[in-house]
Amino acid sequence: MSSLDDVQGNMLRKPTGKPEDELERAGSSYKPLQSFKLDKEKSYQQQFADMYFLRLTKIKPAVDLIAFEAWQDTIVGGEPAKQVERVLDIRQGELCWVSGTVYMEMSLKPNILEDVSKDRWISAPISNNKYYSEDGSDAVTLEDESGRIRLVGDVLRDVVLVTGCIIAVMGSENVNGELEVIDVKFPDLPPQADRWSVSKPPATNGASKTKKSKSRDEDEEMTDSQSKGSGGKIAIVSGLGFSGNDASHAIELNLLLEYLLGEALDPSAQQELSQISRLILAGNSISLEERRPADEQPGDKKAIHKKYGYDSSAYNALPSQLLDEFLSTLLPTMPITLLPGAQDPANTSYPQQPIHPAMFPNSRAYTAQPSSSEAGWFDTVTNPWEAELDGWRVLGTGGQNVDDIFKYIGSDDRLGMMELMCRWRCSAPTAPDTLWSYPFQDDDPFVMQTCPHLYFVGCQPEFGTKVIKGPHGQVVRLIAVPSFAATREIVLVDSETLDVTKVKINAG
């Protein structure tokens, strides 16, 4: 008489009598840097122009040094190039070079002063897909505290510039009062600290126990080759898009949860997933889509009772509740870092401040105490955000900085825009011109004083990654993290090699 074990293909097995080995979640070293945290006493009485002067003051020495090394022996037509300190010191016909802040004059760019001058009602800014004009009508100007001059020349066609970046240009002023540019220099990557420059490497990695369940069919597919580093993995996902509607990707969200917990995979895959030491949510975890009852048609209009101008029926708590359930299910097994995005319940202006833990009644028990200087297991952080993670300097954003630069140029190369921000030494150059920002007066936190090892941007149309290098040995891994709601993709980063793996959650 044969037993069930003898039936080929049978999934039933009798108990072995041995306790199953428990998997342990890989530990990680985590030290957030409060680079973008605003003081509680915030004031909006100061002028925004101070930010540009602060930025120019901090970046000008670096770009001046690069320009001096490149142009100090330049002679054109028998005339040596000389440096002028201010835009106002440029003289017509003299070959010179000067550094300053770029300002783009673009007809499609919103202009609040123009609206005020025409006595219009001031409303929310119009969001154009592009400010860039293909007819060449956009003008590039260079300004400093002394004045402004328009830049012209064929060399500018091959150089990507946006408002707020600091550059040095060499040329001569023509009869029209414009600077004919023959060369352009950027400040390039800032100095890069060694790994573990802020904290010390742990002697032994701590571990937390992760859940383990019966193996089920695998609903994810690896689209890139698996990283071969020896360290743990950092999972980055953006654009979860929890909404009040019956989300079209609700199944994928459940599969993502099971994937991160290791519940939907076989034991060998669970062993690999136990190496995920931290989850980073990079913006837009909540969607702004409004919930409509099933019996309501799109054209239906209902009387709405408003008290003091507030429409109580417009608020829907379901998206934050669903996100809270998602987080609270994961938190017992892995630490989570949460960056806000454009659609999340946080302030609109850059830098966005952390989402208040009160939004997550089930998950806030994992946050740090208000008086504690240590980060909690559940860390709600700013956008942009900077930290030392497993010794690496990490800079991440929810994507608004790249989305705004995208409007200035005629390219769709998001990784190229990220590289330019590193070489401009500014993570949000268009703030505060077209990217709403807090009016800093004493310091511009968007200036990159230290080069990151890893720079990721969330909520992008598609996945992308590349490595860029600087003139003094700097190496930066760039990652464009796709929106999960649109692509069903997450990113895994090896904490030893910074190699990147893309994982697609496939429900069908």
ZATI-457574 format. One line per 8 residues: number of its first residue (from 1); their letters; for each residue x, y, z of C-alpha. Coordinates in pm, 1 decimal, always signed. Each point is the difference from the previous one (the first is absolute). Example, Ala and Ser with C-alpha at 12.3 -4.5 7.8 and 13.67 -1.06 7.14 Angstrom:
BEGIN
1) AS) +1230.0 -450.0 +780.0  +137.0 +344.0 -66.0
END
This chain:
BEGIN
1) MSSLDDVQ) +0.0 +0.0 +0.0  +152.9 +327.6 -110.0  +0.0 +315.6 +208.5  -77.5 +353.2 -109.6  +372.0 +71.6 -13.4  +31.3 -250.3 -283.1  -254.0 +177.6 -222.6  +197.2 +199.8 -255.2
9) GNMLRKPT) -79.6 +372.6 +1.3  -188.7 -16.1 +327.7  +52.2 +311.4 +216.3  -108.2 -158.5 +329.2  +275.0 -104.4 +239.1  -18.3 -156.3 +341.4  +152.4 +186.6 +291.5  +372.3 -59.5 +46.1
17) GKPEDELE) -14.7 +48.9 +373.2  +285.3 +252.8 -20.2  -54.1 +371.6 +76.5  +42.0 +208.4 -312.3  +285.7 +243.0 -7.7  -111.2 +360.0 +45.5  +128.9 +247.6 -253.1  +166.1 +313.6 +130.3
25) RAGSSYKP) -34.4 +336.8 -166.0  +334.9 +155.8 -87.9  +91.2 +296.5 +217.5  +106.0 +343.8 -121.6  +171.6 +311.2 +127.9  -221.1 +307.7 -33.6  +74.6 +358.8 +94.6  -230.2 +267.7 -148.3
33) LQSFKLDK) +151.9 +344.0 -50.0  -236.4 +286.7 +77.6  +117.7 +201.0 -302.1  -346.5 +115.9 -105.3  -181.8 +27.8 +333.5  -158.4 +341.4 +54.8  -12.7 +175.7 +335.0  -333.2 -0.3 +176.2
41) EKSYQQQF) -2.8 +378.8 -9.3  -32.9 +41.0 -376.9  -29.9 +349.5 -145.3  -109.9 +94.7 -349.8  +69.1 +371.9 +32.6  +342.0 -9.7 -169.2  +62.8 +30.6 -373.8  +63.1 -299.1 -224.6
49) ADMYFLRL) +287.7 +178.1 -177.5  +228.0 -70.0 +294.9  +4.7 -367.6 -99.4  +164.7 +76.8 -335.1  +266.0 +217.2 +163.5  +69.6 -268.8 +260.9  +28.6 -261.6 -273.6  +234.2 +216.0 -206.2
57) TKIKPAVD) +215.8 +74.6 +304.4  +36.9 -369.5 +86.0  +61.7 -138.0 -351.5  +187.7 +289.5 -162.3  +345.1 -88.3 +148.0  -19.6 -352.8 -144.9  -103.0 +105.5 -349.6  +251.6 +286.8 +2.9
65) LIAFEAWQ) +280.4 -245.0 +77.0  -99.0 -231.3 -285.1  -32.2 +292.8 -239.5  +337.9 +143.9 +103.9  +176.3 -332.9 -54.6  -162.6 -38.2 -342.3  +23.1 +356.8 -132.1  +298.1 +167.0 +168.4
73) DTIVGGEP) +220.1 -47.5 -307.5  -272.5 +44.0 -262.4  +86.4 +239.6 -282.1  -244.3 +76.3 -281.5  +105.3 +229.0 -285.0  +309.3 +101.1 +191.9  -205.8 +112.2 +299.1  +29.7 -189.1 +330.2
81) AKQVERVL) -315.8 -73.3 +194.1  -31.5 +170.3 +336.2  -230.7 -53.3 +292.8  -252.5 +263.5 +104.1  -156.2 -20.7 +342.7  -342.4 +138.3 -88.9  -231.1 -0.2 -298.5  +2.7 +380.0 +17.7
89) DIRQGELC) +378.4 +0.1 -64.7  -28.3 -158.5 -346.8  +124.1 +236.5 -270.8  -100.6 -11.9 -364.0  +252.3 -172.1 -226.4  +216.7 -134.7 +283.9  +49.6 -376.4 +35.8  -89.7 -88.6 +356.2
97) WVSGTVYM) -165.4 -258.9 +218.6  -243.8 +42.7 +285.0  -211.6 -222.4 +224.9  -358.9 +50.7 +106.8  -349.2 -140.7 +29.6  -195.6 -106.3 -306.6  -348.5 +139.3 -54.1  -215.0 -131.2 -284.0
105) EMSLKPNI) -246.4 +237.1 -164.5  -270.9 -227.6 -138.7  -336.1 +111.6 -135.3  -173.7 -319.4 +114.5  +125.8 +27.6 +356.8  -257.7 +129.0 +252.6  +59.7 +356.4 +117.4  -183.8 +109.5 +312.8
113) LEDVSKDR) +115.8 +363.0 -37.5  -160.3 +18.0 -342.3  -329.0 -121.0 +143.9  +13.3 +263.3 +272.2  +82.3 +278.2 -246.1  -305.2 -91.6 -207.2  -219.2 +11.1 +312.1  -101.0 -364.3 -24.2
121) WISAPISN) -118.4 -220.7 +279.1  +294.3 -199.6 +129.0  -77.4 -369.6 -18.3  +197.6 -321.7 +17.7  +290.2 -8.4 -248.5  -71.7 -149.3 -340.2  +190.3 -323.2 -48.0  +139.0 -14.0 -352.2
129) NKYYSEDG) +159.4 -319.2 -124.0  +286.7 +204.6 -144.1  +134.0 +352.3 +32.6  +244.8 -73.2 -281.0  -72.5 +159.6 -339.3  +123.8 -175.9 -311.0  +3.0 +324.7 -202.3  +313.1 +120.8 +181.1
137) SDAVTLED) -172.5 +294.9 +166.0  +124.4 -94.3 +347.5  +272.1 +234.2 +123.9  +290.3 -88.0 +232.4  +126.3 +267.6 +234.6  +275.9 +8.1 +260.9  -40.5 +207.9 +312.9  +170.5 +82.4 +327.6
145) ESGRIRLV) -48.7 +264.3 +265.9  +116.2 +273.7 -243.2  -221.2 -64.4 -302.3  -100.4 -229.3 -283.7  +123.7 -65.9 -353.7  -149.9 -211.5 -277.8  +204.9 -294.8 -126.7  +9.9 -89.3 -369.9
153) GDVLRDVV) +211.3 -227.8 -216.2  -6.8 -336.2 -175.1  +168.4 -172.9 +295.0  -317.1 +46.6 +206.0  -189.0 -236.5 -230.2  +199.5 -292.8 +134.8  -19.8 +101.1 +367.1  -300.8 -71.5 +223.5
161) LVTGCIIA) -79.5 +290.7 +230.2  -287.7 +77.4 +236.6  -81.8 +286.5 +230.6  +204.5 -5.9 +318.9  +310.4 -193.8 -107.9  +340.3 +163.7 +54.8  +238.4 +5.0 -297.4  +304.0 +182.2 -137.6
169) VMGSENVN) +2.3 +128.2 -359.1  +276.6 +136.5 -221.2  -64.2 +239.7 -287.0  -21.0 +363.1 -99.2  -279.1 +255.9 -0.8  -139.4 +95.4 -340.9  -149.1 +328.8 -117.9  -345.7 -108.7 +116.5
177) GELEVIDV) +118.8 -33.9 +358.9  -10.6 -381.5 -13.8  +279.5 -233.2 +102.8  +116.1 -216.2 -292.4  +86.2 -322.8 +183.4  +274.6 -228.0 -130.2  +30.5 -236.3 +299.2  -192.8 -101.3 +314.8
185) KFPDLPPQ) +115.6 -165.0 +322.8  -196.5 -164.4 +281.8  +114.7 -38.3 +363.5  -5.5 -382.1 -50.8  -39.7 -256.6 +276.0  +72.2 +120.4 +354.8  +254.2 -176.8 +221.8  -103.5 -351.6 +97.7
193) ADRWSVSK) +63.1 -137.9 +347.3  +113.9 -356.8 +54.9  -245.6 -268.4 +98.8  -80.4 -2.5 +373.4  +111.9 +361.9 +34.9  -290.6 +89.5 +231.7  -48.9 -317.4 +202.5  +213.5 -303.7 +71.9
201) PPATNGAS) -64.4 -336.6 -164.9  -178.3 -239.9 +234.2  +207.7 -282.9 +141.9  -291.3 -239.7 -42.0  -317.8 +48.3 -193.1  -314.3 -15.8 +208.9  -290.8 -191.4 -138.7  -373.8 -11.9 +32.6
209) KTKKSKSR) -210.4 -303.0 -60.5  -211.2 -2.6 -310.7  -320.0 -187.3 -55.9  +1.0 -328.2 -180.2  -293.0 -178.0 -157.2  -78.5 -277.7 -237.0  +135.0 +43.8 -349.0  -241.3 +111.4 -267.1
217) DEDEEMTD) +23.2 +69.6 -370.7  +249.4 +272.2 -72.9  -170.8 +307.8 -141.4  +310.7 +211.4 -54.4  +256.2 -12.5 -273.7  +359.2 +117.3 +3.8  +58.0 +222.4 -297.9  +368.1 +68.6 +60.1
225) SQSKGSGG) +279.9 -229.4 +105.7  +23.3 -53.2 +374.1  +264.0 +203.9 +179.0  +293.3 -204.6 +126.4  +103.9 +217.5 +291.0  +56.2 -156.0 +337.8  -201.8 +254.8 +195.2  -366.5 +55.0 +68.0
233) KIAIVSGL) -249.9 +165.0 -230.0  -172.8 +336.9 +24.8  -346.3 -2.4 -157.9  -120.5 +327.6 -156.0  -354.3 +43.6 -128.6  -196.5 +312.0 -90.1  -347.5 +88.2 -119.4  -191.9 -267.5 +190.3
241) GFSGNDAS) -307.6 +212.9 -66.6  -241.7 -117.7 +270.0  -335.5 +160.5 -81.2  -361.6 -1.6 +106.9  -103.9 -161.5 -324.4  +16.9 -370.0 -72.4  +359.5 +27.9 -111.8  +82.4 -170.9 -328.0
249) HAIELNLL) +327.0 -118.1 +151.6  -136.3 -121.9 +335.1  +99.0 -358.1 -82.5  +355.1 +109.6 -75.5  +15.5 +190.7 +330.1  -95.6 -317.9 +184.9  +257.8 -196.0 -198.5  +262.3 +260.4 +82.7
257) LEYLLGEA) -83.3 -38.9 +367.3  +29.2 -379.1 -21.5  +323.7 +32.4 -198.9  +163.6 +223.2 +260.3  -116.6 -230.5 +279.1  +116.5 -308.7 -190.2  -342.8 -161.8 +24.6  -52.5 -63.9 -370.7
265) LDPSAQQE) +331.7 -167.1 -75.3  +181.8 -328.6 +47.4  +259.3 -46.3 +277.9  +298.9 +80.5 -220.8  -157.2 +328.3 -114.2  -97.7 +78.3 +358.7  +365.2 -33.9 +96.9  +91.9 +261.0 -262.3
273) LSQISRLI) -278.6 +235.2 +104.2  +109.0 -19.4 +362.0  +298.1 +208.8 -115.5  -228.0 +303.2 -52.1  +103.0 +208.2 +298.5  -207.7 +315.8 -60.0  -291.5 +125.2 -207.8  +0.4 +356.9 -133.1
281) LAGNSISL) -327.9 +148.0 -127.2  +98.7 +284.1 -233.5  -312.4 +212.7 -32.3  -363.2 -14.6 -114.4  -101.2 -284.0 +226.8  -350.7 +148.0 -12.5  -193.9 +88.8 -315.0  -214.7 +310.6 -37.8
289) EERRPADE) -273.5 -182.7 -190.3  -341.7 +69.8 +146.7  -229.2 -280.3 +100.6  -339.1 -15.8 -175.8  -279.9 -222.5 +129.8  -90.1 -291.3 -225.0  -350.5 +133.8 -67.6  +123.7 +350.9 -85.3
297) QPGDKKAI) +49.9 +93.5 -362.4  +275.9 +238.9 -113.4  -256.4 +267.1 -91.6  -194.7 -13.8 +326.2  +6.0 +312.1 +214.1  -96.8 -8.3 +363.9  -64.2 +279.4 +240.0  +298.0 +43.0 +231.3
305) HKKYGYDS) -31.2 +161.2 +341.1  +300.1 +216.6 +77.6  +79.1 +153.7 +335.1  +249.1 +286.6 -0.6  +96.4 -94.8 -355.6  +107.2 -353.4 +100.6  -150.3 -294.4 -184.7  +5.5 -284.9 +249.9
313) SAYNALPS) -112.8 -251.7 -262.2  +307.0 +67.7 -213.1  +233.7 -162.4 +252.2  +52.6 -372.8 -36.6  +191.3 -178.1 +274.5  +15.6 -332.8 -182.5  +330.6 +57.4 -191.5  +196.6 +78.8 +315.9
321) QLLDEFLS) -167.1 -292.2 +179.2  +103.2 -240.7 -276.9  +355.5 +133.1 +7.8  +6.6 -32.0 +378.3  -110.2 -364.0 -24.3  +269.1 -65.7 -261.1  +269.3 +155.1 +220.1  -112.8 -161.0 +324.9
329) TLLPTMPI) +9.0 -343.5 -164.8  +360.9 +52.1 -113.1  +139.6 +179.8 +302.8  +32.0 -302.2 +229.1  +244.0 -150.7 -248.4  +192.3 +293.7 -155.6  +75.5 +370.0 +61.8  -164.1 +251.4 -234.5
337) TLLPGAQD) +99.5 +349.2 -111.1  -288.5 +208.8 -138.6  +60.9 +302.0 -225.2  -298.7 +219.3 -90.8  -85.6 +78.4 -361.1  -210.5 +248.7 -192.5  -322.3 -186.7 +79.3  +69.1 -90.2 +361.6
345) PANTSYPQ) -145.5 +182.3 +304.9  +298.8 +227.7 +55.4  +84.5 +362.5 -74.0  +23.6 +82.8 -370.8  +312.2 +216.7 +4.3  +351.4 -143.3 -15.9  +141.7 -140.8 +217.4  -307.5 -196.2 +99.9
353) QPIHPAMF) -5.7 -76.7 +369.3  -72.5 -348.8 +138.8  -355.1 -132.7 -10.4  -131.0 +20.1 +355.5  -9.4 -339.7 +175.7  -358.0 +74.4 +107.6  -99.1 -97.1 -354.6  +101.1 -358.2 +84.1
361) PNSRAYTA) -171.2 -113.9 +322.7  +109.1 -362.8 -45.7  +357.6 +76.9 -105.3  +93.3 +295.1 +219.4  +93.7 -231.5 +286.5  +315.6 -73.8 -200.9  +102.1 +367.8 -26.3  +257.0 +158.7 +229.1
369) QPSSSEAG) -99.4 +196.9 +305.6  -27.0 +376.8 -66.7  +290.9 +72.5 +233.6  +221.0 -277.0 -138.7  +300.6 +75.9 -219.6  -3.5 -349.7 -148.8  -204.9 -99.8 -303.5  -297.1 -225.3 +54.1
377) WFDTVTNP) -65.4 -337.4 -162.0  -259.7 +191.3 -203.4  +168.1 +323.0 -108.1  -209.1 +270.5 -166.8  +250.5 +235.5 -162.8  +25.1 +310.0 -217.0  +1.5 +26.8 -379.0  +282.2 +41.6 -103.6
385) WEAELDGW) +160.1 -235.6 +251.0  +360.3 -74.9 +85.5  +142.8 -278.2 +214.1  +292.0 -233.4 +49.2  -131.4 -347.3 -76.0  +235.1 -294.5 +51.3  +284.3 +249.1 -15.4  -104.6 +150.4 -333.9
393) RVLGTGGQ) -103.9 +363.5 -34.1  -351.5 -13.0 -147.8  -204.8 +284.5 -147.9  -358.0 -62.4 -105.5  -301.1 +201.5 -114.1  -363.3 -59.5 -85.0  +54.6 +114.8 -358.2  -128.5 +359.2 -10.9
401) NVDDIFKY) +347.8 +141.1 -64.6  +52.2 -213.6 -311.8  -358.2 +50.0 -117.1  +51.3 +377.4 +7.3  +333.5 -10.9 -183.3  -170.3 -220.6 -261.1  -218.1 +299.7 -92.1  +302.4 +218.3 -78.7
409) IGSDDRLG) +168.5 -217.6 -260.1  -92.1 -186.4 -316.5  +128.8 -336.1 +119.4  -163.4 -293.4 +177.8  +326.8 -128.6 +149.6  -81.8 -3.8 +372.3  +334.5 -155.1 +95.6  +173.7 +275.4 -195.1
417) MMELMCRW) -188.6 +259.3 +204.8  +106.5 -172.2 +321.3  +361.2 +1.6 -115.9  -21.2 +370.5 -83.0  -129.5 +79.0 +348.0  +303.7 -175.5 +145.6  +234.2 +190.8 -230.6  -180.3 +327.0 +80.7
425) RCSAPTAP) +35.2 -91.8 +370.6  -367.4 +79.6 +58.4  -282.0 -248.4 +62.1  -276.4 +251.9 -78.3  +136.0 +279.7 -221.1  -342.1 +119.6 -119.6  -112.9 +71.5 +357.6  -140.2 +251.1 +74.2
433) DTLWSYPF) -66.1 +125.3 -356.0  -238.6 -272.3 -121.5  +34.9 -259.3 +276.1  -171.7 +129.9 +310.4  +247.3 +31.1 +285.1  +43.2 +136.2 +347.8  +180.8 +340.6 -19.8  +329.6 -88.6 +166.8
441) QDDDPFVM) +200.7 +298.3 +113.4  +303.4 -137.4 +184.9  +79.2 -313.3 -198.0  -102.4 -180.7 -319.5  -32.0 -368.2 +93.0  -47.3 -99.4 -365.1  +370.5 +65.6 -65.5  +189.1 -330.5 -0.2
449) QTCPHLYF) +294.9 +61.6 +227.0  +83.5 -371.9 +18.2  -34.2 -231.9 -296.8  -238.4 -291.8 +63.4  +93.8 -358.5 -80.5  -360.8 -79.5 -89.0  -250.8 +245.6 -146.6  -353.8 -119.6 -69.6
457) VGCQPEFG) -310.0 +181.8 -121.5  -347.2 -147.8 +38.5  -323.7 +15.8 -200.6  +168.1 -9.8 -341.9  -162.5 -130.9 -321.0  +244.0 -288.6 -34.2  +290.3 -170.6 +170.7  +354.5 +106.0 -77.8
465) TKVIKGPH) +340.9 -14.2 +160.6  +357.9 +91.3 -79.6  +328.2 +85.8 +168.9  +165.7 +338.1 -43.8  +352.8 +99.1 +96.4  +158.0 +327.1 +102.6  +341.0 +155.2 -65.0  +138.7 -100.3 +339.9
473) GQVVRLIA) -111.6 -360.3 +18.0  -361.2 +61.0 +105.5  -238.1 -281.1 -96.1  -377.8 +41.5 +21.6  -268.4 -259.7 -67.6  -309.9 +165.2 -150.7  -338.9 -172.9 +15.0  -327.5 +116.5 -152.7
481) VPSFAATR) -264.0 -188.4 +201.0  -316.8 -64.2 -201.3  -350.0 +55.9 +132.8  -130.7 -334.5 +124.7  -359.7 +85.5 -89.2  +101.7 +41.5 -365.9  +276.6 -257.5 -43.8  -41.6 -255.2 +285.6
489) EIVLVDSE) +375.8 +18.8 +54.0  +221.2 +37.2 +305.0  +376.3 +41.8 +31.0  +247.3 -196.1 +211.9  +342.0 +148.8 +75.3  +286.3 -213.1 +128.2  +131.9 +162.8 +316.5  +359.0 -106.4 -70.8
497) TLDVTKVK) +41.2 +60.8 -373.3  -291.4 +240.9 -71.4  -92.3 -226.3 -291.8  -364.1 +34.2 -97.9  -265.8 -261.2 -69.9  -346.0 +76.0 -135.3  -288.7 -221.5 +108.8  -336.7 -4.9 -174.4
505) INAG) -308.2 -110.4 +191.4  -212.2 -183.9 -256.3  -353.2 -105.5 +89.9  -84.1 -175.2 -325.4
END
